[in-house]
Amino acid sequence: MFRTLRNHWKKSLFAFCALSYGTKWSYDRYQANQIRQFYCQQASLLGSQTFPSMTRVTRIAVLLNAKANNGKAKSIYDKTIFPLLHLIGLDVRVYRLDTITDSDGLKELLTNKIEPNELSALMIVGGDGTLSELTPYFLQSNILQNLPICLIPIGEYVSFARSLFPITDKKKLHDDIALLCESVFALFNGKIVRKPLLKITMSNNNEKPIYASTFDLGHYTRLEQLQKRLWYFSYLKYPISSIYLSIRDSLNSILSSEQSSIIYSNPCSGCLRCQPLLLDQYRLSQQEKKSSYFSRIYQSNRTNIKPVIPQLKEPIENSNCGIEYCMNLDKQPIQLWTKLINDEHSFQIDISDKLERFNYDKEKYPKQSMNVQHVRFYPNIKLFNRHMLINHEKFDKKKDKEEEEEENQLIEYRIELSEKTLKFIEINQDLLLTKQLTLKPTFNKLEEDALEKKDIFLFSRRHQQKQSS
């Protein structure tokens, strides 16, 4: 045997690599199926419990983008998400977003077809691009704006969803089966939080603003895009991409030569300048506290318990609110990163004016970070096509003849937080899978016979026994 392996060492090496890969793939698949089976058991228990009519989620609309994650979103949803929703006993209505080709059809879907008045929650299956496309329609409707949104991060880029999920080591959230299952259970044990998105407006664009979670512009963005295209070079893609860009593309500033400055304003937590309605709310709260002698006697005899209303502080005027500053840099900036943080009043911008060609760690890029309330600048028009990404994707817009004539004019970009916020469901930090040892056994509580009548088999052995019989 050893002589055969030595004489055919190439075939032996190939067979060993194939066997190792197959073993690792089979083990990962087995673990994923075990996790799915555990959450299916918990979903069956949750569906058998009785809830008060006002606290139980009964009907949800699933907005599915089947083209997300290179067309794998539909299979992941059918294999992981849909069985849990079915076992819990929810009234699920699935709507395919990839079949809608125009904005009118999407507006008709969100306003009439899904019947938002009858919904308890919304579920979005996709990534940052799907959320960005739906956000303008959510903000226009008061009903959709106040519906809890459950995000299922199956897209390729899910920067916004990471703020709602516990910290994970997975580079892609759709590979973490436990988090995908926990996102379904968050409909019952999750926390509802309000979060804004980035609002991007352009001076020459009369259309609706763009809502996003990230905005990247510059040389490092172009470098990362090229590295993804050269994936077949493995680790050699990093030096090859750096050398290629240094030869072909010249290092240009991201700002226009006519208006080479970045203007920003410091964050404000809320004052009379940016929120004048705070004074009216404070006055109403003070008037409710004041009451006459007879009203206090009348209220003392009543046994009704009033809800606890948080006390409002007297609003003040922030002298620095709304004042714009010009950023001072030693050199012209070559990169701008913009992303959301866990703050309702500010977002983070990272600016770099120095290039390190052989530094491939994003966290170690030379940059200057700061939190701002809004930022505006005039970008270099020549860098639009290759160096600008919104939600990690290129912003492709069809150009008319008039727009092509105005292409050489200055365009002001303004990035700020959206005035309105949306309700999102944040996942509990204590995952059910981590508490698996402390949970009571569920095998005896499951009504397997009743589930099998519905052709639902939680255990493969029962399915095989029924087929053999």
N, C-alpha and C positions, 0 to 999 in steps of 0.2 A: 504493500500500500504506500509506504513512504517513498519507494522507488518510483511509483507511478506519479505521485505528487511532485517529486523532484524533476522528473522528465517532462511533465506537463505543468510547469509552475505558472504559466500565464493563465491557462484555463482554471487552474486551482485557485489562483488569486481572484479571478473574475467570479467564480462560483462562491468563494468565501464572502466577497463583497455583496453579491446578490442575496446570499442567505442571511447575512447580517442585516441588510436593509429590510428584507421581508420579515425577519423576526421582530425588528423594532416596529415596523408598521403594524404587524398583527397585534403586538402587545399594546400599542397606543390605541388601536381600534377596540381591543377588549376592554381597556380601562374606560374609554368613552362610553361603551355600551353599559358598563357597570354603573357609571354616573347617571346615565339616562334612566336606567332601571330604578335606581334609588329615588330620583326625583319623580318618577311616575308613581311610585308607591306613596310618596308624600302628597302628590296631587290628588290621588284617589281618596286619601284621608281627608284632605281639604274639601273635596267635592261632596263627601258624605256628611260634613258638619252642617249645622243649621246656623244661619246668620240672621240678624235683624234685617228687615227689608231696606233700611236706610244705609246700612254699612256694607252690604254685599255688592260687589261689582257684578252686574248681570249681563250687560251687552257692551261689546267693544268693537271698534272698527279697525281692522288691520290694513295699513297702507303698505303694500309690498312692492318693492322695486326689484323685480327678478333679474335685472341686468347688473345689479350691484355685485361687487367682488367677482368680476369677470363671468357673470352668469351663474354663480354657485349659490346665490342667496335663496333661490326657490328650493333647492334640494336640502339646504341646511334648515330652512324653516319647516319643511315637511317632516324632516327626521327628528328634530329636536324641540321645536316650539309648538307645533300644532298638537301633538299628542298630549302635552301638558294642559293646553287650553281645553281640549276635549274631555280629559279626565276630571278637571275641576268642575266642568258643567257650565261653562260660559257660552253665551250666545255670540258666536264669532262671525263677523262678516268680513270677508277678504276682498280687497280691491287692488287690482294690478295697476300700478302706476306706469309701467313700461309700455303698456298698450295705448296710452294717451299721448298724442303727438302735438297738441296745441294747448295754449294757455286757457282758451275758452272751455275746453273739455275738462281740464283740471279744476277750473273754478266751478263748473257745473257739478263735478263729483263731490267737491268739498262742501258745497252749500246745499245741495238738494239730495243727491243719491245716497250719501251715507246717513242722512237724517240725523244731524248733530243734536237735535233736541232730545232724541231717544237714547243717546249714548251715555255711558258712564265713564269711558276713557278711550283714548286713542293709542294705537300701537304702530310705530314706524319701524319697518324692517328695511334697513339700508345703512348708509354712511353719512358723512358730512354733506355730500352733494345732494342727497335726498332731502335732508333736513333744510338745507339752504333753499331748495326749490319750493318747499311747502310753507316756509315761514311767512312770506308776504301775504298768503291767503289766510293764515292763522291770525295774523295781526289785524286784518281787516274785519274779522268777524268777532263780535263780543262773545258768542257762544263757544267757538273753537279756541278763543284766547284763554278761556277759563276751564277748558277740559284738561285733565291730567294726561300727560304724554309719556308713554313708556317707550324708551328707545331700545331696539334690538340691534346691537352693533355688528352687523354682518358685512358692512361695506369694507372696502380696502383701506379707507382713511376714516378714522373715528376719533378725531381729536376732541370733539365736544363730549362724546359719550364717556371718555375717560374721566371727566370731572364728576360724573354721576356714579362711577363704578369704584369698587375697592382697588387698591394698588395690586397689580398683577405683573408677573415676570414675562407673560406672553407678549410678543411684539404685535401680534394680531389677536384682537379680542375674540374673533369668531373661532379661534382655535381652542379657547377656554370654554369647554362644554358647561362647566359648573356655573360660570358667570352668565351664560346665555339662559340657563334654566332659572337662575336666581332673578333674572330680569322679569320673568313671568310671575314669580312669587312676589315680586315687589309691588304688584297690583294690590296686594293685601297687607304686606308688612313693610312696605317702603315708606319713604318720607317725601312729601311733596314740597318742592322748592321752586322758587321763581328765579329765572335766569334770563338775562338779555343776550343778544347776539351782536356781532359787529355789523354796523351799518356803513356801507361803502357807497358814496355818491360821487358822480363825476360832473364837472361843470358843463360839458357838452352833451350830456345825456339827459334827455327829457323823459326817459322811461322810469320805471320803478327802481328804487335803490336795490343794491345787492346785499343780502344778509349772509354772513359767513362766520366761521369760527377761527380761521387763519387767513393771513395775507402775507405773501412772500414776494420780494422783488429784489433782484440783484445777481451778483456773480455766483455766490454760493448756491443759490437756487438752480441756476443753470448747471452748475457742477453736479449737484445731486441728481438732476434729471438725466444727465449723461451717464452717470454711474449706474442708474437703473437700466438704461438701454444696453450697457456693456456687461450685463450680468454673467454672460458666458465666459468672461475672463476671470471669474472668481475674485480673489484678492488683488489680482493685477489690474482690476478695473479702476482702482483709486489712483495710482500713478499715471495710468494711461489717460484717464480723463483729464487730469491736471495738465499733463504735457500737451494734449490735444487742444485744450482751451487756450493755453498760453501761446500756441502757435497760430491758431486760427482767429480767435476773438481778442480784440484789444480790451484792456481794462478801462471801462468807462464808468463815469459817475451815474448813479441812478436818478439824479436830479437834472433838470433842464439847465442849460448854461445861462439862460436869461433870468431864471428865478431859482438860484441855487441855495435854498434854505428850507429847513423843516420847522414848521411853526406848530406849537403844541400848547396845551393848557394843563395846569395841575389838577388833580382830582379833587372833587368836593363831595362830601357826604350828604349834602342837602342843606340849602340855606334859602333865604328870601329872594336871592337873585335868580337862582336856577329853578326854584320851586316856589313861586309866590302863593300857591294854594295852601302851603303849610300854615300860614298865619290864620286863614279862615278855619282850618281844622282845629287849630289850637284854641281859638276863641269859642268854637262850638263845644269843645270839651270842657272849657271853664264854665260856660253857661249851664251845662248839665249838672255840674257840681253845686251851683248855687240854687237854692230852693227856699220857699217860704216856710214859716213856722207850721202852718196847717198842713202843707204837703208832707213835711217830715213826720207829723203825727199820723197822717193817713198811711204813709208808706211803712211806718213801724208796725202797724197792725196787720200788714199783708205778709203772707208766708212765702211768696214767690221769691225764688233765689235768682238774683240778677247775674248775668255773666260778668266775669272779671274783665274790665276794659283796661288795657295798658295806658299808663299815664304818659301824655305827650309833653315833651320839653318845649319850653318857649323857643321858637326859631330865632336865629340870629342871622345877620348878614355877613357873609364871608367876603372880606375885602379883596381876596385873591381869586375869587370865583369868576371865571370867564375871561380872565386876563391872559392874553397870549404871549408866549415867549419864543424867542428864536434860539434854536439849538446851536451851541458853539462846538465846532469840530475842528481838529487840526488839519484834516484833509477832507476831500470830497468823499461822501459815503458811497460805498460800493454794494451794500446789502442792507435791507430792511426786513425785519421779521415782526409780525404783529399777531398776537394771540390773546385769547380770553384767560382770565384768572378767576379765582373764587372771590370776586368782589363785584357788587352791583353798581359801583360808581366809577370804576376805572378798568383799564386793560393795560397790557404790557407791550412795550415796543423794544426791540433790540436793534441797534444800529452798529454797523462795522465799517470802519474806514481803512482797515489794514487787511492785506491778503497774505495768508499763509498757505502756500500751494500744496504742501505735503502734510497738512493737518486734516485728518479725516474724522475727527471726533466732533460732533455738533456742539457738545457741551463745552468744548475747549476753544471754540472759535473766538478770536479777539473781538469783543463787542461791548457796547455800553447799553445797560438796561435801565429802564425807568417806567413808572406807572403814570399814565396820562388820562385825561378826560376826553380829549379829542386831539387829532393830529391832521394837518393838511400840508400838502406839498405839490410841486409841479414835477412829475417824473419825466425822465428822458424818453421821448416817444420811440426812439430806435430800439429800446429794450423791451417793448411790450410783448412781442411775439414769443420770445424765448425765455425771458427772465422774470415774468410775472405769473404767479400762481395764486388762485383763490380756492381755498379748501383743498390744497395740494393738486389742483387740476388747472389746466390752461383755460383762460377765459376767452372762449371763441365767440365772436360776435360778427354777424353778417354786416358787411359794410355797403352802404349805398353810395351813389356817386357824390352826393353832397358831403357825406362823411369823409370820403377819400380826398375831397378838395380841402376839407378842414383838418386834415391829418397833421399838417405842419404847424397848426396853431397850438398855443399852450392849453393844457388840460389840467385843471386842478382836481386832485383827489382829496377827499375828506373822509376820514375814518373816525367813527364815534360809536358809542353804544346805542342800541335801539331804545327809543323812548318807552315803548311798551315791552313787557316781559311775558314769558310763557311759563306755564306750569309743567315742570318735569318731575318724574318719579325717580328719586335717588335710592339706590340699592342699599339695604342694610349691611353694615360691616360684618356682622356675625352671620357667616354663611351656614346654611343648613348642613352642608357637607362636612364642615369642620365640627359640627355638633352631632355627627352621626352616632358616635359612641354613647352619648348621653340621651339620645332619643329612645323611646320605648320600641320594642319589636313591632313591626307592622305586618308581618306575614300572617299572623292569626286574625288580624282585624280586617284584612282585605277580603272583600266578597268576590272571590275569583270566579265562582260559578256565574254570578250575575254579570260580571264583566265579559265572560266568555260568550254569553248569549248575544252580546253586542259585537262579537268578533274582536275583542280586545284581549290580547294575551300578554301579561306582564312577565311571564316566565316561559322560556323556550321549551322546557320539558313538557309543560301542559299542552303546548301547541303540537308537539310531536306525538303525544299520546292521543290527542283527538284525531290527528291525521291517520295514525296507524289503525285506530278503531273504525 
